[in-house]
Amino acid sequence: MANNYLKGEPLSLRWSSAWCEHSAKTIPQLFCSQAETLGNSTLYLVKQSGVYQPISWRQVRERVEAISAGLIARGVQPGDRVAILSENRLEWVLADQAILHAGAISVTLHFPLTPQQVEEQLSDSEATAIFVSNTTQAQKVDSVRANLPHLKQFISFEPVSGWTELGALEAEGRQLLRDKPNLLDETRSTLTWDSLATLIYTSGTTGDSKGVMLSHGNLLANMYSAMMMFPPPGRDYILFNFLPLSHIYARTADYLATFGLGVTMAFAESFDTLAQNMQEVRPHAINGVPRFYEKVKERILTTIQSKPFLRLLGGYARKKGVQRAFGGRLIWAVSGGAALDPQVAEFFWEHGLQIFQGYGLTETSPIITSNCPKDNKIGTVGIPFPGVEVKIAEDGEILARGPNIMKGYWRKPEATAQAIDPDGWFHTGDVGEIVDGKYLKITDRKKDIIVLAGGKNVAPVAVETALVNNPYIEQAVVYGDKKKFVSALIVPDFLHLEAWAQQNGIPFETREELIAHPQVVEWMQKMVSESLTKFAHYEQVRKFILLPQAFTFEAGDVTITLKMRRARIIERYREQLDALYEEERV
């Protein structure tokens, strides 16, 4: 095998074992098969009245079919687009399944979207119906409703004036099913492996958002591959969900994997209650993003440092602390969505828990490669998923091919042709290399590589990752293309910086005053330098601008998965950044 080509093991579309046997070709077929077998077993754990309550496969199926029939009663046809705008909750998966059982296509909108973004995606998809969670989300739609002539049905999980409540839609569906008991068999039969299942709009880090078309087969192929890479020890197994279901990572790795494995998924109440919820649920598996694991590490170390007795126990205390932080019985922890700092991975591995870093995009359903229990190399994103091929192009770009590759971008044939070449290779836009003949390593985004005036190439993601691993730095964006040296925009971690300032007697009333203080600037320069000791001289950040506020999704600075929209951020601060180089000439 050439050193720039990798191929996953063959993927059989029929997956069978002692704990799961099916050959589903559509998501409703998979769900119905499992619900028939598992019946009263627990599918979901949902926090209700302060306690996690079990919801069985049978209960979920009954509600899904009633909601699906309700949609049909209101005119939804196979192939129609139906949107969901909601935070994670039980009703989200009920709505998504109901849409698919009706033969329709779910358009999953990210819940922090602005009204303008909601309008753009509903208009582009020509959605005919929408589910929202509450008044906050409904108001976004109501504010742009006049511009959406295709949108006819408005359903809310909670009571909202002028909207159909979910319970009422279910009642309509139950009545229709009494009259036409075979109705859903008819709509489900219209679906095939190649039928379009969902539209998910890209985060738009490098341009306008595009609707990614994923088929039932795309999603199932990736799910089957995940089952082969991460087979659970049995059905008595809980997967903990807190990542947005509207994003493809949780959609496949949490939601669909639960169906395929026939296990239980527990919903986190919110991002603020993760630590508490993990103690209540005590999960066996979790899918997270790097920042989540960084925060857990920080919390463990802070707890140990604050208790002298635990410090005396050393590594033993940290090992126990790692398991307790996740509830005490975690087997698998997977990281995706961005680069995981090797130091974070090493910390957990040293204390009894491996984190398996994976890699993929919305367009690839999403997983292309992943580390797994049999193959785990820190600093890489693992080996190809079964059925997936990976190769490195001459310019270093990572290309992927397999049954998980999208059908294309919704109504954008030119963009589709640019992304998928005639041989079926999807061009990821990421730059990488093959390590030890079997592991993929991401080095940067193709469009983000900085070429300094002297011709040296700098990978900004690597520099930024090293910076944010420092406890005094929350966010960083590196700049310097065609410049003499590297500079950066830095958002301090104000929790740590303010505590340091108070300990050192530095007065301040606002964050703006704090970051302008000469001692603070000097301290942050020290932190930047210490973070980059392993980098070459030309990769060092020589100058930086401290910012008083974090980059946020609401401001358009980051994507729903917290990836920096570097081009937008740099454009906003270009004048200040360029001034750093003017000072150098003076």
C-alpha positions, -999 to 999 in steps of 0.1 A, spaced: 0 0 0 14 34 -9 20 58 20 -6 82 7 -35 58 5 -56 40 31 -86 18 28 -109 6 56 -119 -30 59 -148 -42 37 -182 -31 49 -210 -56 47 -244 -40 45 -257 -69 65 -246 -66 101 -253 -95 124 -242 -107 158 -256 -122 190 -269 -88 201 -281 -73 168 -292 -87 135 -308 -68 108 -303 -57 72 -322 -24 72 -319 -3 41 -337 28 56 -338 44 90 -375 37 96 -369 1 87 -341 -1 113 -361 16 140 -392 -5 135 -372 -37 135 -355 -28 167 -387 -16 183 -404 -49 174 -376 -68 191 -369 -47 221 -405 -35 229 -405 -26 266 -367 -21 269 -355 14 276 -346 35 246 -343 69 262 -336 83 297 -352 118 300 -351 141 331 -387 148 342 -397 163 375 -361 162 387 -356 124 380 -344 105 350 -374 85 336 -372 56 312 -390 58 279 -394 24 261 -390 15 224 -427 8 223 -437 42 237 -414 60 212 -428 40 183 -464 47 192 -457 85 194 -436 85 163 -463 68 142 -490 91 156 -470 123 148 -461 109 114 -497 102 106 -506 137 118 -481 152 93 -497 132 65 -532 143 77 -520 179 72 -507 173 37 -471 163 41 -461 141 11 -431 118 5 -401 140 -6 -414 171 12 -389 190 34 -400 194 71 -378 214 94 -369 211 131 -357 241 151 -352 229 187 -327 222 214 -320 185 223 -350 168 238 -371 137 234 -395 155 211 -366 163 187 -361 126 179 -398 120 178 -402 147 152 -373 135 131 -384 99 130 -420 110 123 -408 130 93 -388 100 79 -417 76 85 -439 99 64 -414 95 36 -403 132 39 -369 148 44 -359 164 77 -342 198 76 -324 201 110 -318 237 119 -293 246 146 -311 261 175 -289 292 181 -296 304 145 -307 340 141 -341 348 124 -323 357 92 -304 324 91 -336 305 98 -353 323 69 -324 316 46 -324 279 53 -362 275 53 -364 294 20 -336 274 4 -350 241 14 -386 252 6 -397 235 38 -435 229 40 -437 224 77 -417 231 108 -414 219 144 -401 242 171 -394 237 207 -409 268 224 -418 304 221 -382 316 217 -378 295 185 -413 302 173 -407 339 174 -378 335 150 -400 318 125 -429 342 131 -407 372 124 -399 359 89 -431 339 82 -443 364 55 -412 356 34 -418 319 34 -447 311 11 -439 273 11 -442 270 49 -478 259 57 -477 239 90 -464 253 123 -460 228 152 -446 235 186 -435 211 214 -447 235 240 -478 258 239 -473 288 216 -500 311 205 -509 306 168 -491 272 166 -503 237 166 -492 219 198 -475 186 193 -502 167 214 -529 179 190 -510 167 160 -506 133 176 -543 131 183 -550 138 146 -526 111 136 -541 85 159 -575 92 145 -562 88 109 -544 55 118 -576 41 132 -592 47 98 -561 37 78 -540 13 98 -516 6 69 -509 42 61 -473 43 73 -464 10 57 -473 27 24 -452 59 31 -422 39 45 -423 16 14 -415 46 -8 -380 48 8 -348 31 -4 -312 31 5 -306 60 -19 -336 81 -7 -328 115 6 -331 115 44 -320 149 56 -307 183 47 -281 197 71 -267 231 64 -229 234 67 -214 257 93 -200 280 66 -164 285 80 -152 294 45 -183 307 27 -220 307 26 -239 278 42 -249 250 19 -275 222 23 -258 188 25 -279 160 11 -275 128 30 -294 96 21 -307 69 44 -278 48 30 -252 74 37 -262 76 74 -267 39 78 -234 30 62 -216 53 87 -236 38 116 -229 2 106 -192 12 104 -193 27 139 -208 -5 152 -179 -25 138 -153 -1 153 -171 2 187 -191 -29 195 -206 -26 230 -202 -53 256 -240 -58 258 -274 -42 257 -272 -30 293 -253 1 281 -260 38 283 -248 64 258 -249 100 271 -260 128 246 -253 165 250 -240 175 216 -266 191 192 -287 165 174 -290 190 146 -253 185 139 -242 154 121 -218 142 147 -244 136 174 -270 126 148 -250 96 137 -228 88 167 -254 92 194 -289 91 179 -285 66 151 -259 45 169 -284 40 197 -308 25 172 -283 2 156 -269 -10 188 -302 -14 205 -290 4 237 -302 33 258 -294 70 252 -297 95 280 -304 132 273 -284 158 292 -307 186 306 -284 213 294 -247 223 289 -248 237 324 -258 205 341 -234 180 324 -214 172 355 -245 165 375 -263 146 348 -233 123 343 -234 114 380 -271 106 377 -269 86 345 -234 70 349 -229 64 312 -208 38 295 -200 59 264 -199 96 255 -192 116 224 -177 150 230 -157 178 215 -121 188 226 -132 217 248 -155 194 268 -125 171 277 -103 201 284 -128 214 309 -132 180 326 -94 178 330 -93 213 345 -120 205 369 -103 173 380 -70 190 386 -86 220 404 -104 196 427 -72 176 435 -52 208 441 -78 222 465 -77 191 487 -43 183 503 -53 147 511 -60 140 474 -26 155 464 -9 131 487 -25 102 468 -10 114 435 -18 94 404 -42 71 422 -64 101 432 -63 114 396 -73 80 382 -102 78 405 -111 114 398 -112 108 361 -138 80 364 -158 98 390 -160 129 367 -178 108 341 -201 89 366 -178 60 374 -183 34 347 -173 51 314 -158 26 288 -155 47 257 -149 85 252 -148 98 217 -137 132 206 -146 150 173 -155 183 157 -120 198 161 -84 188 170 -79 172 204 -47 185 221 -24 154 226 -16 166 261 -53 163 270 -55 128 255 -23 117 273 -37 130 306 -67 108 304 -48 78 290 -24 80 319 -53 79 343 -72 49 329 -93 64 302 -86 64 265 -101 91 243 -107 80 207 -103 110 184 -122 108 151 -124 129 120 -151 137 95 -174 164 80 -211 169 75 -206 158 39 -193 124 50 -221 115 74 -197 123 92 -169 99 101 -141 92 77 -115 79 102 -113 72 139 -91 58 166 -108 28 183 -101 3 211 -79 -19 187 -60 10 172 -54 43 191 -25 66 183 -26 100 201 -20 129 178 -38 113 149 -75 109 139 -71 71 135 -78 47 107 -104 47 79 -139 35 89 -149 2 73 -159 8 37 -141 42 35 -110 50 13 -87 78 21 -58 92 1 -36 123 2 -35 144 -30 -3 159 -44 -10 192 -27 -16 175 7 -54 176 6 -72 147 22 -96 129 -2 -123 104 9 -145 79 -10 -171 55 3 -209 49 9 -209 77 35 -202 105 10 -231 129 5 -254 129 -25 -243 165 -31 -253 201 -21 -289 209 -23 -296 227 -56 -259 236 -61 -246 213 -89 -215 234 -94 -205 233 -57 -211 196 -58 -189 191 -88 -161 211 -71 -164 189 -39 -167 155 -55 -146 146 -85 -156 123 -114 -140 93 -96 -161 98 -65 -134 113 -43 -147 140 -19 -122 168 -14 -123 176 23 -104 209 22 -82 196 50 -44 189 47 -30 158 63 -5 130 62 -3 92 68 15 82 100 30 47 105 13 36 73 -22 34 88 -31 65 108 -44 98 94 -30 130 109 -47 164 102 -22 193 98 -45 221 88 -72 235 66 -60 239 30 -73 274 27 -60 284 61 -23 277 56 -3 309 62 26 316 39 49 342 55 67 368 34 99 347 36 82 317 22 78 297 53 44 278 58 26 281 91 -3 258 101 -25 282 122 -47 254 137 -16 238 153 -5 271 168 -40 280 180 -45 246 196 -13 251 216 -23 285 227 -58 276 239 -43 247 259 -28 274 282 -51 280 312 -49 318 306 -60 317 270 -96 309 260 -96 315 223 -70 324 197 -69 333 160 -36 334 142 -27 359 114 2 366 91 -3 355 55 23 373 34 36 391 65 70 390 81 59 373 112 29 356 130 5 377 151 -27 367 168 -60 378 183 -63 364 218 -92 362 242 -79 355 277 -96 330 300 -109 357 324 -116 334 352 -79 326 356 -66 361 345 -88 380 369 -78 358 398 -41 363 388 -46 401 387 -62 402 421 -34 381 436 -9 405 421 -27 436 433 -35 449 398 -66 472 400 -93 470 373 -130 477 370 -136 464 335 -121 438 313 -109 465 289 -89 481 318 -76 447 328 -62 437 293 -47 472 288 -26 470 320 12 467 312 17 439 338 -12 419 323 2 423 288 36 412 300 21 382 317 1 372 286 32 375 265 49 351 288 19 327 285 20 329 247 57 322 247 55 292 271 27 278 250 48 277 218 81 265 231 80 234 208 73 255 176 99 268 152 112 304 155 91 315 125 59 300 140 62 320 172 35 347 178 56 379 181 27 403 186 -9 399 197 -41 418 204 -60 410 236 -98 411 233 -123 417 261 -150 395 247 -151 360 234 -159 350 199 -195 337 198 -219 320 175 -244 349 179 -219 373 166 -211 351 136 -176 345 148 -178 307 153 -198 278 140 -224 257 159 -195 233 166 -173 262 179 -150 263 149 -136 297 142 -148 315 111 -112 328 107 -118 348 75 -147 368 90 -129 374 123 -97 386 105 -116 408 82 -132 425 112 -99 431 130 -77 435 99 -70 472 105 -58 466 141 -38 435 130 -21 453 101 -12 481 125 10 456 144 32 453 113 32 491 108 46 495 143 73 470 134 85 492 105 86 522 127 
